[in-house]
Amino acid sequence: MDSAEHSASRLNWLNQLPSAVEIYEVGPRDGLQNELRTLATRDKVRLIQALIAAGEKRIEVTSFVSPKWIPQLADAEALLNQLHPPADVTLSALVPNLRGLARAQEAGLQEAAVFLSATESHSKKNINKTISEALQIAREVAEAAERAGMRVRGYLSTVWGCPYEGQVKLDRVVEMCRRLADMGLYQLSLGDTIGVGNPKQTAAILEAILRYLRPSHLALHFHDTRGTALANALVGLSAGVTTLDASIGGLGGCPYAPGAAGNLATEDLAFMLHGMGVETGVDLAKLVEAGELAQQLIGRKLSGKYLQAALGEREKARARRAQT
């Protein structure tokens, strides 16, 4: 094989990407929970409606944790009571325990999400529970939600690294994934909570987990703290994972992970995927409108690169029109 053929063969994986990817929007929950400004319920409704108008079908809108822990999301019931999405849109929320599940059921929630950390230190900081205690609570919630006819998703945080313990042992991550999968979760989202992952590490993590779980069972949740979220997402796609969590405008972080920047921006992800011919079902121009609205409501410039580029081009066009 000559050098040209060898180079071409090494790039074949680019032709093996999935034809379609599902974006799981976490901005209204994972994004807003980390903002100093608490949005009014009516403004959250406006933002979620803008995301739906952009074609997003799966949106995590709030959390049923105690308001004293996450005051930005204290209006969970009121928010769901004001949302009336189309039949093909699924709304979900974090549910920390059976009390939260009862609140979620009363509010008519379609889908619940349980959450755990891959390290003891982050688990205790995040939910004041050991991993063993958190696993037991997650199982109780998953079983009760299933009996109530709700689908249950799971999150495993700090898979790529922990702000308190550093590198996380891969065998521990694999074991936790297997135990979570045994709870009957329809999907498990793996989180790079502090944004330390690199593509080689991502490949190693997925190779280990995919020995036990199907790619369709997984989602990936990358924070862009060090600018590697899109690169890691591409590795996930090449491994067959077709659900990626993202947040409008790059909103987000983690209250219990110091220094964690926002999530992978929804519009950055959509731009990359569309450019590679991968379908997402979202309208990029309308995502920019949703991102602009989020920026206005929050009162600060967001980190999404495509959003800022699009808004910059729009401003230049306005200036040119004003000069003519």
C-alpha positions in Angstrom: 0.0 0.0 0.0 1.5 3.4 -1.0 1.4 6.4 1.3 -1.7 7.9 -0.4 -3.7 4.7 0.0 -2.5 4.4 3.6 -3.6 7.9 4.3 -7.0 7.3 2.7 -7.5 4.1 4.7 -6.8 5.9 8.0 -9.5 8.5 7.1 -12.2 5.9 6.3 -13.7 6.3 9.8 -15.0 9.7 8.6 -17.3 7.9 6.1 -18.6 5.6 8.9 -20.2 8.3 11.0 -23.9 7.9 11.7 -26.3 9.4 9.2 -28.3 11.0 12.0 -27.6 12.2 15.6 -30.1 13.1 18.3 -29.2 16.2 20.3 -30.4 16.1 23.9 -30.8 19.7 25.1 -29.8 20.4 28.7 -29.6 24.2 28.7 -32.8 24.9 30.6 -31.6 22.7 33.4 -27.9 22.1 33.4 -27.3 25.6 32.0 -29.6 27.7 34.1 -28.8 26.0 37.4 -25.3 27.4 37.3 -26.3 31.0 36.6 -26.2 33.7 39.3 -29.3 35.2 37.8 -32.5 33.3 38.4 -34.9 33.6 35.4 -38.6 34.2 35.8 -40.7 31.2 34.9 -42.2 33.1 32.0 -38.7 33.7 30.6 -37.8 30.0 30.9 -41.0 29.2 29.0 -39.9 31.6 26.3 -36.5 30.0 26.0 -37.9 26.4 25.9 -40.4 27.4 23.3 -37.6 28.8 21.2 -35.7 25.6 21.5 -38.8 23.6 20.4 -39.3 26.0 17.5 -35.7 25.2 16.4 -36.6 21.6 16.1 -35.3 20.2 19.4 -37.2 17.1 20.4 -35.7 16.1 23.8 -35.2 18.9 26.3 -34.3 18.6 30.0 -36.2 21.6 31.4 -35.7 21.6 35.2 -34.8 19.6 38.3 -36.9 18.4 41.2 -34.1 18.8 43.8 -34.7 20.8 46.9 -35.0 24.6 46.1 -32.5 25.3 48.9 -29.8 23.5 46.9 -30.6 24.8 43.5 -32.8 27.9 44.0 -32.5 28.8 40.2 -34.8 25.8 39.6 -37.3 26.2 42.4 -40.2 26.7 40.0 -40.2 23.2 38.6 -43.9 22.6 39.0 -44.9 26.0 37.8 -42.7 25.7 34.7 -44.1 22.3 33.7 -47.6 23.6 34.2 -47.0 26.3 31.6 -45.3 24.1 29.0 -47.5 22.4 26.4 -45.1 20.9 23.9 -46.1 19.1 20.7 -46.6 15.3 21.0 -43.3 14.5 19.4 -41.3 16.6 22.0 -40.2 14.9 25.3 -39.6 17.0 28.4 -37.4 15.6 31.2 -36.1 16.6 34.5 -33.6 15.5 37.1 -35.2 13.5 40.0 -33.0 13.1 43.1 -35.2 10.8 45.2 -38.7 9.4 45.7 -39.9 12.8 47.1 -38.7 14.5 43.9 -40.3 11.7 41.8 -43.7 12.3 43.5 -43.4 16.0 42.6 -42.5 15.2 39.1 -45.4 12.8 38.6 -47.8 15.3 40.0 -46.5 17.8 37.5 -47.0 15.4 34.6 -43.4 14.8 33.8 -42.8 12.4 30.9 -39.2 11.3 31.6 -37.1 11.3 34.8 -33.3 11.3 35.1 -31.3 10.0 38.0 -27.7 11.1 38.5 -24.6 9.8 40.2 -20.9 10.6 40.4 -18.0 8.2 39.5 -16.0 9.4 42.6 -16.9 9.5 46.3 -15.6 13.0 46.8 -17.8 14.5 44.0 -20.8 12.4 45.1 -20.6 13.8 48.7 -20.1 17.3 47.5 -22.9 17.1 44.9 -25.6 15.2 46.7 -24.2 14.5 50.2 -24.3 10.8 49.6 -21.8 8.0 49.2 -21.8 6.2 45.9 -23.4 3.2 47.5 -26.2 5.3 49.0 -26.6 7.1 45.6 -26.9 3.8 43.7 -29.6 2.6 46.1 -31.6 5.8 45.8 -31.3 5.8 42.0 -32.6 2.2 41.9 -35.6 3.1 44.0 -36.4 6.1 41.8 -35.9 4.1 38.6 -38.1 1.2 39.7 -40.9 3.6 41.0 -40.7 5.7 37.8 -41.0 2.6 35.6 -44.0 1.4 37.6 -45.6 4.8 36.9 -45.0 4.4 33.2 -42.1 7.0 33.0 -38.9 6.4 31.1 -35.7 6.8 33.1 -32.4 8.2 31.9 -29.2 8.2 34.0 -26.2 10.5 34.3 -22.8 9.4 35.5 -20.6 12.4 36.2 -16.9 12.9 36.5 -16.1 10.0 34.2 -13.1 11.7 32.6 -11.8 13.3 35.7 -12.8 14.6 39.1 -12.2 18.1 40.6 -11.3 16.5 43.9 -9.7 13.2 43.1 -8.2 13.8 39.7 -8.0 10.9 37.3 -10.8 8.3 37.7 -10.1 4.6 37.5 -11.6 3.1 34.3 -12.6 -0.1 36.0 -14.7 1.8 38.5 -16.5 3.7 35.7 -17.2 0.4 33.9 -18.6 -1.2 37.0 -20.9 1.7 37.7 -22.1 1.7 34.2 -23.0 -1.9 34.4 -24.8 -1.4 37.7 -26.8 1.5 36.3 -27.7 -0.4 33.2 -29.1 -3.2 35.4 -31.6 -0.7 36.7 -33.4 -0.7 33.4 -32.4 2.8 32.3 -33.2 3.4 28.6 -30.1 5.6 28.3 -27.0 6.4 30.3 -25.2 9.7 29.7 -21.5 9.8 30.5 -20.3 13.1 31.7 -16.9 14.9 31.4 -18.0 17.2 34.2 -14.9 19.3 34.3 -13.9 19.2 30.7 -10.5 17.5 31.0 -11.1 14.7 28.5 -9.1 14.3 25.3 -10.0 12.2 22.2 -7.6 9.4 23.0 -9.0 9.1 26.6 -12.5 9.2 25.2 -11.7 6.3 22.8 -10.3 4.3 25.7 -13.3 4.9 27.9 -15.8 4.0 25.2 -13.8 0.9 24.2 -14.0 -0.4 27.8 -17.7 0.4 28.3 -18.9 -0.8 24.9 -17.7 -4.3 25.8 -20.8 -4.4 28.0 -23.3 -1.8 26.7 -24.5 -1.1 23.2 -23.8 2.3 21.7 -27.5 3.0 21.4 -27.7 2.7 25.2 -25.2 5.6 25.7 -25.2 9.3 25.4 -22.2 11.7 25.9 -22.2 14.9 27.9 -19.1 17.0 27.4 -18.2 20.3 29.1 -16.0 22.5 27.0 -13.7 23.9 29.8 -10.6 23.3 27.8 -12.0 23.4 24.3 -12.0 19.7 23.6 -15.8 18.9 23.6 -16.3 18.8 19.9 -13.2 16.6 19.4 -14.4 14.2 22.0 -17.9 14.2 20.5 -16.5 13.2 17.2 -14.7 10.2 18.8 -18.1 9.2 20.3 -19.8 9.4 16.9 -17.1 7.3 15.3 -17.7 4.7 18.1 -21.4 4.6 17.2 -22.9 6.7 19.9 -25.8 8.8 18.4 -27.0 10.9 21.3 -25.1 13.9 22.4 -26.0 16.2 25.2 -25.6 19.9 24.5 -26.7 23.3 25.8 -27.9 26.3 24.0 -25.1 29.0 23.7 -22.8 26.8 25.8 -24.7 27.5 29.0 -23.8 25.5 32.0 -21.2 24.3 34.4 -21.4 22.4 37.7 -22.0 24.1 41.1 -19.9 21.4 42.7 -17.0 21.2 40.2 -14.9 24.4 40.6 -13.7 25.8 37.3 -16.1 23.8 35.2 -17.1 25.8 32.1 -20.3 25.4 30.1 -21.5 22.5 28.1 -20.8 21.8 24.5 -22.9 24.5 22.7 -25.9 23.1 20.8 -25.4 25.3 17.8 -21.6 24.5 17.6 -22.5 20.8 17.6 -25.3 21.3 15.0 -23.0 23.3 12.7 -20.3 20.6 12.8 -22.7 17.8 12.2 -24.6 19.6 9.4 -21.3 20.4 7.7 -20.5 16.6 7.7 -23.9 15.6 6.3 -25.2 14.3 9.6 -28.9 15.0 10.2 -30.0 16.5 13.5 -33.5 17.6 12.8 -32.7 21.1 14.1 -32.8 24.5 12.3 -29.4 26.2 12.8 -30.8 29.7 12.2 -33.5 29.2 14.7 -31.0 27.8 17.2 -29.1 31.1 16.9 -32.4 32.9 17.6 -32.8 30.8 20.8 -29.2 31.5 21.7 -29.6 35.2 21.3 -32.7 35.0 23.5 -30.8 33.1 26.1 -28.1 35.7 26.1 -30.6 38.5 26.5 -32.4 36.8 29.3 -29.3 36.0 31.2 -27.6 39.3 30.6 -24.2 38.2 29.5 -22.3 37.1 26.4 -22.5 33.3 26.0 -19.6 31.1 25.1 -21.0 29.4 22.0 -18.7 30.1 19.1 -21.1 29.6 16.3 -23.6 31.8 18.1 -21.1 34.7 18.5 -20.0 34.3 14.9 -23.6 34.4 13.6 -24.5 37.4 15.8 -21.3 39.2 14.6 -22.2 38.6 11.0 -25.7 39.8 11.6 -24.4 43.0 13.2 -22.0 43.6 10.3 -24.9 43.2 7.9 -27.0 45.7 9.8 -24.1 48.2 9.8 -23.7 47.8 6.0 -27.4 48.4 5.5 -27.3 51.5 7.7 -24.5 52.9 5.5 -26.4 52.5 2.3 
